């Protein structure tokens, strides 16, 4: 048995699109497929403007520039996230404040946000972990009370929604990833949703290295020049060619992954009832895209032993984020171990199981059988105390 953690679904159209770009020799960014991807995202999800970018990291950096983030500002992010959520704003000198996560949804805890946000907060950055929506009504209300903008880190959340609203369109700005480990891929790549039309003109310049090149392409100026801050955020046509085909299959991919998710739940529910594992929680407000299948073991040592066991069986299970607030750089913002207990608990106990279109029913059954075998042979140490976790 060999079941990888990630395995992007690449079909004939993906291949033919990429070949067509290579044969045309028009491989630079900003071409036909770039425009088609952006229009698809606008039409499908209803943002005022979608722009394709080179990564979600760069989408977040664009957001920071659009908001004129600087040393005078504080930005609140969850500690349980990828580094880019914080570094995109730290890069511009912002003070980073971390908040805790809800132990069920694994998303930003609104109560922790209330305790963390201040009058100096310029932006709040909720992360929709695994494609499951944060409690956006509460988060946006808290941000509004402090005149802070909301930037959704929806890296994992395309085609998911909150109370019927597509994720990435609930806040002021939404940022997405099409990295090769995501459900819909471009190899590398991202998108930014501008839900406030006032951002659009400046975002065009920021994306094009601070120039008015887009106005030049539309014939609005005779030549383009440097007019603003910016960087090189336009993806190659090879990336958007691949992504264009993926977007056409977005519902197919989501549906298959939902089937894998549901079979895991059915297979592993008895272990949850016995208190051995915690399965993913999907809040009533969330319609997810089933990007991840995270489970929580009882202790860190149990998690590590289970990951080792599964890998020996050919299953590429893995932990996920280390808390940012206890990382070497995160500590520079004044944090220490114990400050965010739920984040620290989750990071020690969480492991991800493979969920993608190549995972078959037989694979899920085999993975489930391997997990049952692990718990049947668990040592007394693994069946003991839960490291103080309720």
KEVEXVO-740142 format. One record per residue: x, y, z of N, C-alpha, C in turn. Coordinates in steps of 0.2 Angstrom, whole numbers, always signed. Layout:
BEGIN
  n.c1  n.c2  n.c3 ca.c1 ca.c2 ca.c3  c.c1  c.c2  c.c3
     X     Y     Z     X     Y     Z     X     Y     Z
...
END
This chain:
BEGIN
  n.c1  n.c2  n.c3 ca.c1 ca.c2 ca.c3  c.c1  c.c2  c.c3
    +4    -6    +0    +0    +0    +0    +4    +6    +0
    +3   +11    -5    +6   +17    -5    +1   +23    -6
    +0   +27    -1    -5   +32    -2    -2   +38    +0
    -1   +43    -5    +2   +49    -3    -3   +54    +0
    +0   +59    +4    -4   +64    +7    -7   +68    +2
    -4   +70    -3    -6   +74    -9    -5   +71   -15
   -10   +72   -20   -10   +69   -27   -14   +73   -31
   -12   +78   -34   -16   +83   -38   -19   +79   -44
   -26   +80   -46   -29   +77   -51   -28   +81   -58
   -24   +78   -62   -22   +81   -68   -25   +77   -74
   -29   +80   -78   -33   +76   -83   -30   +79   -90
   -33   +76   -95   -31   +78  -102   -31   +85  -104
   -36   +88  -101   -37   +96  -103   -32  +100  -100
   -30   +98   -94   -24  +101   -91   -18  +101   -95
   -16   +95   -97   -10   +93  -102   -11   +97  -108
   -17   +97  -111   -17  +100  -118   -17  +108  -117
   -20  +111  -112   -19  +118  -111   -12  +120  -110
    -8  +116  -106    -1  +118  -105    +3  +117  -112
    +2  +112  -115    +5  +111  -122    +3  +116  -127
    -3  +119  -127    -5  +124  -131    -1  +130  -130
    +1  +132  -123    +5  +138  -122   +12  +137  -124
   +14  +131  -123   +21  +130  -125   +22  +130  -133
   +17  +128  -136   +17  +128  -143   +17  +135  -146
   +13  +139  -142   +12  +146  -144   +18  +151  -143
   +22  +148  -138   +28  +152  -136   +26  +158  -132
   +20  +159  -130   +17  +165  -126   +17  +162  -119
   +23  +162  -116   +23  +159  -109   +23  +164  -103
   +24  +170  -105   +24  +175  -100   +17  +176   -97
   +16  +180   -92   +10  +181   -88    +5  +186   -92
    -1  +186   -89    -6  +191   -92    -9  +189   -98
    -9  +183  -100   -12  +181  -107   -19  +179  -106
   -21  +175  -111   -28  +172  -112   -30  +168  -106
   -26  +163  -103   -28  +159   -98   -29  +163   -91
   -24  +168   -91   -25  +172   -85   -32  +176   -84
   -34  +179   -90   -40  +182   -90   -46  +177   -89
   -45  +172   -92   -51  +167   -92   -52  +164   -84
   -46  +163   -81   -46  +161   -74   -50  +167   -70
   -47  +173   -71   -50  +178   -67   -58  +179   -68
   -60  +179   -74   -67  +180   -76   -71  +174   -73
   -68  +168   -73   -72  +162   -70   -73  +163   -63
   -68  +165   -59   -68  +166   -52   -73  +172   -50
   -73  +177   -54   -78  +183   -53   -85  +181   -54
   -86  +177   -60   -93  +175   -62   -95  +170   -57
   -91  +165   -55   -93  +160   -50   -94  +162   -43
   -90  +166   -41   -90  +168   -33   -92  +175   -32
   -93  +179   -37   -96  +186   -36   -92  +191   -33
   -85  +191   -33   -81  +196   -31   -81  +202   -36
   -80  +208   -33   -80  +214   -38   -74  +213   -43
   -68  +210   -41   -63  +209   -46   -58  +203   -43
   -57  +199   -47   -52  +193   -46   -46  +195   -50
   -40  +194   -47   -34  +195   -50   -29  +189   -49
   -26  +186   -54   -22  +180   -53   -15  +182   -50
   -12  +178   -46    -6  +180   -43    -1  +174   -43
    +5  +175   -41   +10  +170   -41    +9  +165   -35
    +6  +167   -30    +5  +163   -24    +0  +167   -19
    -3  +163   -14    -7  +166    -9    -3  +171    -5
    +4  +169    -4    +8  +173    +0    +8  +180    -3
    +9  +180   -10    +9  +186   -13    +3  +190   -14
    -3  +186   -13    -9  +189   -13   -10  +193    -6
    -8  +190    -1    -8  +193    +6    -3  +199    +6
    +3  +199    +2    +7  +204    +2    +4  +210    -2
    +0  +209    -7    -3  +214   -11    -8  +217    -6
   -12  +213    -2   -17  +216    +3   -13  +221    +8
    -7  +219   +10    -4  +223   +15    -2  +230   +11
    +0  +230    +5    +2  +236    +2    -4  +240    +0
   -10  +237    -2   -16  +240    -3   -18  +244    +3
   -17  +241    +9   -20  +244   +15   -14  +249   +19
    -9  +250   +15    -3  +254   +18    -1  +252   +25
    -1  +245   +25    +2  +243   +32    +9  +245   +33
   +10  +247   +39   +17  +249   +41   +18  +248   +49
   +24  +251   +51   +26  +250   +58   +21  +253   +63
   +16  +257   +61   +11  +260   +65    +5  +255   +66
    +5  +250   +63    -1  +246   +63    +0  +239   +66
    -5  +236   +69    -5  +229   +72   -10  +225   +67
    -8  +219   +66   -12  +214   +62   -13  +208   +66
   -19  +206   +67   -21  +200   +71   -22  +194   +67
   -18  +189   +68   -18  +182   +65   -19  +177   +70
   -22  +171   +67   -21  +165   +72   -14  +162   +72
   -12  +160   +78    -6  +157   +78    -5  +150   +74
   -11  +147   +74   -11  +140   +70   -12  +141   +63
    -7  +143   +59    -8  +144   +52    -1  +144   +49
    +0  +144   +42    +6  +144   +39    +9  +151   +40
   +16  +151   +39   +19  +158   +41   +17  +163   +37
   +15  +162   +30   +13  +168   +26    +8  +172   +29
    +3  +169   +32    -2  +173   +35    +1  +179   +39
    +6  +178   +43   +10  +183   +47   +15  +187   +43
   +19  +183   +39   +25  +187   +36   +23  +192   +31
   +17  +191   +27   +15  +196   +22   +14  +203   +25
   +13  +203   +32   +12  +209   +35   +18  +211   +39
   +21  +207   +42   +27  +208   +46   +33  +211   +41
   +32  +209   +34   +37  +211   +29   +37  +219   +29
   +31  +222   +30   +30  +229   +30   +30  +232   +37
   +33  +229   +42   +34  +232   +48   +28  +231   +53
   +23  +228   +51   +17  +228   +56   +19  +224   +62
   +16  +226   +68   +16  +222   +74   +11  +216   +73
   +13  +210   +74    +9  +204   +74    +7  +202   +81
    +0  +202   +81    -3  +199   +87    -6  +192   +85
    -6  +187   +90    -8  +181   +88   -14  +180   +93
   -19  +176   +90   -25  +174   +94   -26  +166   +94
   -30  +164   +98   -30  +157   +99   -35  +154   +94
   -36  +147   +93   -41  +144   +89   -46  +141   +93
   -52  +140   +90   -57  +136   +93   -55  +129   +92
   -55  +125   +98   -53  +118   +97   -57  +113   +93
   -63  +115   +91   -67  +111   +87   -66  +112   +80
   -67  +119   +78   -66  +120   +71   -59  +121   +69
   -55  +123   +73   -48  +124   +72   -47  +131   +69
   -52  +135   +69   -51  +142   +66   -51  +147   +72
   -49  +153   +69   -49  +159   +74   -55  +159   +79
   -53  +159   +85   -58  +160   +91   -60  +167   +92
   -67  +169   +90   -69  +176   +91   -68  +178   +98
   -69  +174  +103   -67  +177  +110   -60  +179  +111
   -56  +175  +108   -48  +176  +109   -47  +183  +105
   -50  +183   +99   -49  +189   +95   -52  +196   +99
   -57  +195  +102   -60  +201  +106   -54  +203  +112
   -51  +198  +114   -46  +199  +119   -39  +202  +116
   -38  +201  +110   -32  +203  +107   -32  +209  +103
   -38  +211  +100   -39  +217   +95   -38  +223  +100
   -35  +228   +97   -35  +235  +100   -36  +240   +95
   -36  +246   +97   -37  +252   +93   -32  +253   +88
   -26  +250   +89   -21  +250   +84   -21  +245   +78
   -26  +240   +79   -27  +235   +74   -29  +238   +67
   -25  +236   +62   -27  +239   +56   -31  +233   +52
   -29  +227   +53   -32  +221   +50   -33  +215   +54
   -38  +211   +53   -39  +205   +56   -38  +200   +50
   -35  +194   +51   -34  +189   +45   -36  +182   +48
   -43  +181   +47   -45  +174   +48   -43  +169   +43
   -41  +163   +45   -39  +158   +41   -44  +152   +41
   -47  +151   +35   -52  +145   +35   -48  +139   +34
   -47  +136   +40   -43  +130   +40   -46  +124   +37
   -42  +121   +32   -45  +115   +29   -51  +116   +24
   -52  +122   +23   -58  +124   +19   -65  +124   +23
   -64  +125   +30   -70  +126   +34   -70  +133   +36
   -76  +136   +36   -77  +143   +37   -76  +145   +44
   -73  +151   +45   -73  +154   +52   -79  +157   +53
   -80  +159   +60   -87  +162   +62   -86  +169   +59
   -88  +170   +53   -86  +177   +50   -91  +183   +53
   -97  +181   +54  -101  +187   +57   -98  +190   +63
   -96  +185   +68   -93  +188   +74   -86  +192   +72
   -82  +188   +68   -76  +191   +67   -76  +198   +63
   -81  +199   +58   -81  +205   +55   -84  +210   +59
   -89  +208   +64   -92  +213   +69   -87  +216   +73
   -82  +211   +76   -77  +214   +80   -72  +218   +77
   -70  +216   +70   -66  +221   +67   -69  +227   +65
   -75  +228   +63   -79  +234   +62   -79  +238   +68
   -80  +235   +74   -80  +239   +80   -73  +243   +81
   -68  +240   +78   -61  +243   +79   -59  +247   +73
   -63  +248   +68   -61  +251   +61   -56  +247   +58
   -56  +240   +59   -50  +236   +56   -53  +232   +50
   -49  +232   +44   -51  +228   +38   -51  +220   +40
   -54  +216   +36   -54  +209   +36   -51  +206   +30
   -45  +203   +31   -42  +200   +25   -43  +192   +26
   -47  +189   +22   -48  +182   +23   -42  +178   +20
   -38  +174   +24   -33  +169   +21   -37  +163   +19
   -39  +163   +13   -43  +157   +10   -39  +153    +6
   -33  +152    +8   -28  +148    +4   -31  +141    +3
   -34  +138    +8   -37  +131    +7   -44  +131    +6
   -47  +137    +4   -55  +137    +5   -59  +139    -1
   -56  +139    -7   -59  +140   -13   -65  +135   -14
   -71  +137   -16   -77  +133   -17   -80  +131   -10
   -78  +134    -5   -82  +133    +1   -85  +140    +3
   -90  +139    +8   -94  +145    +9   -96  +146   +17
   -98  +152   +18  -101  +153   +25  -108  +156   +25
  -112  +152   +27  -119  +154   +27  -121  +156   +20
  -119  +152   +15  -121  +153    +8  -116  +158    +4
  -112  +162    +8  -107  +166    +5  -101  +163    +3
   -98  +164    -3   -92  +161    -4   -86  +163    +0
   -82  +159    +3   -76  +161    +6   -72  +165    +2
   -69  +171    +5   -65  +175    +1   -69  +181    -1
   -76  +181    -1   -80  +187    -3   -83  +190    +4
   -82  +187    +9   -86  +189   +15   -82  +196   +18
   -75  +195   +18   -71  +201   +21   -70  +206   +15
   -65  +211   +17   -64  +216   +12   -59  +213    +6
   -55  +208    +8   -51  +205    +3   -50  +198    +4
   -50  +194    -1   -49  +187    +0   -43  +184    -4
   -39  +180    -1   -33  +177    -4   -33  +170    -4
   -31  +167   -10   -31  +160   -12   -25  +157   -14
   -24  +151   -13   -18  +147   -16   -20  +142   -21
   -16  +141   -26   -16  +135   -30   -10  +131   -30
    -7  +131   -25    +0  +127   -24    -2  +120   -25
    +3  +116   -27    +3  +109   -29    +0  +105   -23
    -1  +107   -17    -4  +103   -12   -11  +105   -11
   -14  +109   -14   -21  +111   -14   -25  +107   -18
   -32  +108   -17   -37  +104   -20   -37  +105   -28
   -36  +112   -29   -36  +114   -36   -29  +118   -37
   -26  +115   -42   -18  +117   -42   -16  +121   -49
   -11  +125   -48    -8  +128   -54    +0  +126   -53
    +2  +122   -49    +9  +120   -47   +11  +125   -42
   +12  +132   -43   +12  +137   -39    +7  +142   -42
    +4  +147   -37    +0  +152   -40    -5  +154   -35
    -9  +159   -36   -14  +161   -31   -19  +166   -34
   -23  +169   -30   -28  +174   -33   -30  +179   -27
   -31  +185   -29   -34  +189   -24   -41  +192   -26
   -46  +192   -21   -52  +194   -22   -53  +201   -19
   -55  +206   -23   -55  +213   -21   -63  +214   -21
   -66  +214   -14   -73  +214   -13   -75  +222   -13
   -70  +226   -12   -71  +233   -12   -69  +236   -18
   -73  +239   -23   -71  +241   -29   -65  +247   -29
   -65  +250   -23   -60  +256   -22   -53  +253   -22
   -52  +246   -21   -45  +243   -21   -43  +242   -28
   -47  +242   -33   -46  +238   -40   -40  +242   -44
   -41  +249   -44   -36  +252   -48   -29  +252   -46
   -28  +253   -39   -22  +252   -36   -19  +245   -36
   -23  +240   -35   -21  +233   -36   -18  +231   -42
   -21  +234   -48   -18  +233   -54   -11  +235   -55
    -9  +241   -52    -3  +244   -52    +2  +239   -47
    +0  +238   -41    +4  +234   -37    +6  +227   -40
    +1  +224   -43    +2  +217   -46    +7  +218   -52
    +7  +224   -55   +12  +224   -61   +18  +229   -59
   +21  +227   -54   +27  +229   -52   +27  +237   -50
   +21  +239   -48   +20  +246   -47   +20  +251   -53
   +18  +248   -59   +17  +252   -65   +10  +252   -67
    +9  +257   -72    +2  +257   -75    +2  +253   -81
    +5  +247   -81    +5  +243   -87    -2  +241   -90
    -7  +240   -85   -13  +238   -87   -17  +243   -91
   -16  +249   -88   -19  +255   -92   -16  +256   -99
    -9  +254   -99    -6  +254  -106    -9  +249  -111
   -10  +243  -108   -13  +238  -112   -20  +239  -114
   -23  +243  -111   -30  +245  -113   -30  +251  -117
   -24  +254  -118   -24  +260  -123   -26  +266  -119
   -26  +266  -113   -27  +273  -109   -21  +277  -108
   -15  +275  -109    -9  +279  -109    -5  +277  -115
    +0  +281  -117    +4  +280  -122   +10  +275  -120
   +12  +276  -114   +18  +272  -112   +16  +271  -104
   +19  +265  -102   +18  +264   -95   +25  +266   -91
   +24  +267   -84   +29  +270   -80   +28  +268   -73
   +33  +269   -69   +32  +268   -61   +28  +273   -58
   +22  +270   -55   +17  +275   -52   +16  +273   -45
   +18  +267   -42   +16  +265   -35   +21  +260   -33
   +20  +258   -27   +23  +252   -24   +21  +246   -27
   +25  +241   -28   +22  +234   -30   +28  +229   -31
   +26  +224   -34   +31  +219   -36   +29  +214   -42
   +32  +209   -43   +30  +205   -49   +26  +199   -46
   +19  +201   -47   +14  +196   -44   +10  +193   -50
   +12  +193   -56    +8  +190   -62   +11  +183   -63
    +7  +178   -63    +9  +171   -64   +10  +170   -71
   +14  +165   -73   +15  +163   -80    +9  +160   -83
    +9  +161   -89    +3  +158   -93    +3  +150   -92
    +9  +147   -91    +9  +140   -90    +5  +138   -84
    +5  +142   -79    +2  +141   -72    -6  +142   -73
    -8  +147   -77   -15  +148   -77   -18  +144   -82
   -14  +141   -87   -17  +136   -92   -19  +130   -88
   -14  +128   -84   -16  +122   -79   -22  +123   -75
   -22  +129   -72   -27  +131   -67   -34  +131   -71
   -34  +134   -77   -40  +135   -81   -44  +128   -81
   -40  +123   -83   -44  +116   -83   -46  +114   -76
   -42  +115   -71   -44  +113   -64   -50  +116   -62
   -51  +123   -64   -57  +126   -62   -63  +124   -65
   -63  +121   -71   -68  +118   -74   -71  +112   -71
   -66  +109   -67   -68  +102   -63   -68  +103   -56
   -70  +110   -54   -69  +111   -47   -75  +107   -43
   -81  +107   -46   -86  +103   -42   -85   +96   -42
   -82   +93   -47   -80   +86   -48   -75   +84   -42
   -70   +88   -42   -65   +87   -37   -68   +88   -30
   -72   +93   -29   -74   +94   -22   -79   +88   -20
   -83   +86   -25   -88   +80   -24   -84   +74   -22
   -79   +72   -25   -75   +66   -24   -72   +67   -17
   -69   +72   -15   -66   +73    -9   -71   +73    -3
   -77   +75    -4   -82   +74    +1   -84   +67    +2
   -84   +63    -4   -85   +56    -3   -79   +53    +1
   -73   +55    +0   -68   +52    +5   -69   +54   +12
   -70   +61   +13   -72   +63   +20   -77   +59   +23
   -83   +58   +20   -88   +55   +23   -87   +47   +24
   -83   +44   +20   -81   +37   +21   -76   +37   +27
   -72   +42   +28   -67   +42   +34   -71   +42   +40
   -76   +47   +40   -80   +48   +46   -84   +42   +48
   -87   +38   +43   -90   +32   +44   -86   +27   +47
   -80   +27   +44   -75   +21   +46   -72   +23   +53
   -71   +29   +55   -68   +31   +61   -72   +33   +67
   -79   +34   +66   -83   +36   +71   -83   +32   +77
   -83   +25   +77   -82   +21   +83   -76   +23   +87
   -71   +25   +84   -65   +27   +88   -66   +33   +92
   -70   +38   +89   -71   +44   +92   -76   +43   +98
   -81   +38   +97   -86   +37  +102   -82   +34  +108
   -77   +30  +107   -73   +27  +112   -68   +32  +115
   -68   +38  +113   -63   +43  +115   -56   +43  +113
   -55   +39  +108   -48   +38  +106   -45   +43  +101
   -50   +46   +96   -48   +51   +91   -54   +56   +91
   -52   +62   +89   -57   +67   +88   -57   +68   +80
   -63   +68   +77   -64   +69   +70   -65   +76   +68
   -65   +78   +62   -66   +85   +60   -73   +87   +62
   -74   +93   +64   -80   +96   +66   -82  +101   +61
   -88  +101   +58   -90  +106   +53   -96  +110   +56
   -95  +116   +57  -100  +120   +60  -106  +121   +56
  -112  +122   +59  -118  +123   +55  -117  +128   +50
  -113  +133   +51  -113  +139   +46  -108  +138   +40
  -105  +132   +40  -100  +131   +35  -102  +125   +30
  -101  +127   +24  -101  +122   +18   -94  +121   +16
   -90  +116   +18   -83  +116   +16   -82  +113    +9
   -75  +113    +8   -73  +110    +1   -69  +103    +2
   -69  +101    +9   -66   +95   +11   -59   +94    +8
   -55  +100    +9   -48  +100    +7   -44   +96   +12
   -45   +96   +18   -41   +92   +23   -45   +87   +27
   -42   +82   +30   -45   +77   +34   -41   +77   +41
   -41   +82   +45   -37   +82   +51   -41   +78   +57
   -37   +74   +61   -39   +71   +67   -35   +72   +72
   -38   +72   +78   -34   +74   +84   -33   +67   +89
   -27   +66   +90   -25   +60   +95   -26   +63  +102
   -25   +59  +107   -26   +61  +114   -20   +65  +116
   -14   +63  +114    -7   +66  +116    -3   +67  +110
    +3   +70  +111    +8   +71  +106   +11   +65  +105
   +13   +61  +110   +17   +55  +109   +12   +50  +105
    +6   +50  +107    +1   +45  +103    +1   +47   +96
    +0   +54   +94    +0   +56   +87    +7   +54   +84
   +13   +55   +87   +19   +53   +84   +19   +46   +82
   +17   +42   +87   +17   +34   +86   +12   +32   +80
    +6   +36   +80    +1   +34   +75    +4   +36   +68
    +7   +42   +67   +10   +44   +61   +15   +39   +59
   +20   +37   +63   +25   +32   +62   +22   +25   +60
   +17   +23   +63   +13   +17   +61   +10   +17   +54
    +7   +23   +53    +4   +23   +46    +9   +24   +41
   +14   +27   +42   +19   +28   +37   +23   +21   +36
   +23   +17   +41   +26   +10   +40   +21    +6   +36
   +15    +8   +36   +10    +4   +32    +9    +7   +25
   +13   +12   +23   +13   +15   +17    +8   +21   +16
    +5   +24   +22    +1   +29   +22    +4   +36   +24
    +4   +41   +20    +8   +47   +21    +4   +51   +25
    +3   +49   +32    +0   +54   +37    +5   +59   +39
    +3   +65   +41    +7   +70   +43    +4   +75   +48
    +8   +78   +53    +6   +83   +57    +5   +89   +53
    +4   +95   +56    +3  +101   +52    +7  +107   +55
    +4  +112   +56    +8  +118   +58   +11  +118   +65
   +17  +121   +66   +19  +123   +73   +17  +130   +75
   +15  +131   +81   +12  +137   +83   +17  +143   +81
   +14  +148   +78   +19  +154   +76   +21  +158   +82
   +17  +158   +87   +18  +162   +93   +24  +159   +97
   +26  +153   +96   +31  +150  +100   +37  +149   +95
   +37  +151   +89   +42  +150   +84   +48  +155   +86
   +54  +154   +83   +59  +159   +85   +57  +166   +83
   +54  +167   +77   +53  +174   +75   +46  +176   +79
   +42  +172   +80   +36  +174   +84   +37  +176   +91
   +42  +173   +94   +44  +175  +101   +46  +182  +101
   +48  +185   +95   +51  +192   +95   +45  +197   +96
   +39  +194   +96   +33  +199   +97   +31  +198  +104
   +35  +195  +108   +33  +195  +115   +29  +189  +118
   +29  +183  +114   +25  +178  +116   +29  +172  +118
   +26  +168  +122   +30  +162  +125   +25  +156  +126
   +28  +150  +127   +24  +144  +128   +19  +145  +133
   +13  +143  +132    +7  +143  +137    +3  +149  +136
    +5  +154  +131    +0  +160  +130    -6  +158  +126
    -6  +153  +122   -12  +151  +118   -13  +144  +118
   -16  +141  +124   -16  +134  +125   -20  +130  +120
   -25  +132  +117   -28  +128  +112   -24  +127  +106
   -21  +132  +104   -16  +131   +98   -11  +126  +100
    -8  +127  +106    -2  +122  +107    -5  +115  +108
   -11  +114  +111   -13  +108  +111   -15  +104  +104
   -18  +108  +100   -20  +106   +93   -14  +104   +89
    -9  +108   +90    -3  +107   +86    +1  +101   +88
    +1   +99   +94    +4   +93   +97    +0   +87   +95
    -6   +87   +94   -11   +81   +93   -13   +80   +86
   -13   +85   +82   -16   +84   +75   -12   +80   +70
   -15   +76   +66   -12   +73   +61   -17   +73   +55
   -15   +74   +49   -19   +74   +43   -18   +67   +39
   -24   +65   +37   -25   +59   +33   -25   +61   +26
   -23   +56   +21   -24   +58   +14   -31   +59   +12
   -32   +65    +8   -39   +66    +5   -38   +69    -1
   -39   +66    -7   -38   +68   -14   -42   +64   -18
   -42   +65   -25   -47   +61   -29   -44   +54   -31
   -38   +53   -29   -35   +46   -30   -36   +42   -24
   -39   +44   -19   -40   +40   -13   -46   +36   -14
   -46   +30   -15   -52   +26   -16   -55   +23   -10
   -61   +20   -10   -65   +18    -5   -60   +12    -1
   -57    +8    -6   -53    +3    -3   -47    +6    +1
   -44   +12    -1   -39   +15    +2   -41   +17    +9
   -47   +20    +9   -50   +23   +16   -51   +17   +20
   -54   +11   +18   -55    +6   +22   -48    +3   +25
   -43    +3   +21   -36    +0   +23   -33    +5   +28
   -34   +12   +27   -31   +16   +32   -35   +15   +38
   -42   +15   +38   -46   +14   +44   -43    +7   +48
   -42    +2   +44   -40    -4   +47   -33    -3   +50
   -29    +0   +47   -22    +1   +50   -23    +5   +57
   -27   +10   +57   -28   +14   +63   -31   +10   +69
   -36    +6   +67   -39    +1   +72   -33    -4   +75
   -29    -6   +70   -24   -10   +72   -19    -7   +77
   -18    +0   +76   -14    +3   +80   -17    +4   +87
   -23    +6   +88   -26    +6   +94   -27    +0   +98
   -28    -6   +94   -29   -12   +97   -22   -15  +100
   -16   -12   +97   -10   -14  +100    -7    -9  +104
   -10    -3  +106    -7    +2  +109    -4    +0  +116
    +1    +3  +118    +4    +2  +124    +1    +5  +130
    +2    +3  +136    -1    +7  +142    +0   +14  +142
    +6   +16  +139    +8   +23  +139    +3   +27  +135
    +1   +24  +129    -3   +27  +124   -10   +27  +127
   -12   +23  +131   -19   +23  +134   -20   +27  +140
   -15   +30  +142   -14   +33  +149   -17   +41  +149
   -14   +45  +153   -16   +52  +154   -16   +56  +147
   -20   +61  +147   -21   +65  +141   -17   +72  +141
   -12   +72  +144    -8   +78  +145   -12   +84  +146
   -17   +83  +151   -20   +89  +153   -25   +91  +149
   -27   +88  +143   -32   +90  +138   -39   +87  +140
   -44   +92  +140   -50   +89  +142   -53   +86  +136
END
